Amino acid sequence: MITMQEIEPIALCLATQHLFDRRFRSSFADNLLLRDRDAMLGPILVKIKRELNSMTTEAKYLEGHKIDIISNMDRILALVTRYTSVNLRTVETIVKSGKDIIRKVMTAESFDEIGNMEAMFKSQITLPVYGLFVEKSKRNR
């Protein structure tokens, strides 16, 4: 049986990958706005979505977005050390790549710049972490 603790690194990778998604701003709160059409939340979410997508106000959201990504990345890098017994070299590569991505996120000046890092995050963090998770799961059988 797989526990929540065991899947936490993968879950964080997937959640963080969503933050790198280029469509993040355009699809923000679409479930509540388009499908659910929540009458109470709708007007507030529409306002936020407009500000998020406006060149003049996006900066106030960008810094918080960067903090979320960096916080998740920090947690991923801490959790990936669980896999050192599986493949130390891969863990070291993930940590190095993670630090490089954090530096790039810190200096990003727009959501588009962050969106351009999605493929890098997926190939250098998400997929290797998933590979280590699968390998460790096989060894624990």
Secondary structure, DSSP 8 states (H G I E B T S, - for coil): ---HHHHHHHHHHHHHHHHH-TTTTTTTTHIIIIIS--TTTHHHHHHHHHHHT-TTTHHHHHHHHHHHHHHHHHHHHHHGGGGTTT-HHHHHHHHHHHHHHHHHHHH--SHHHHHTTHHHHIIIIIHHHHHHHHHHHHHT-
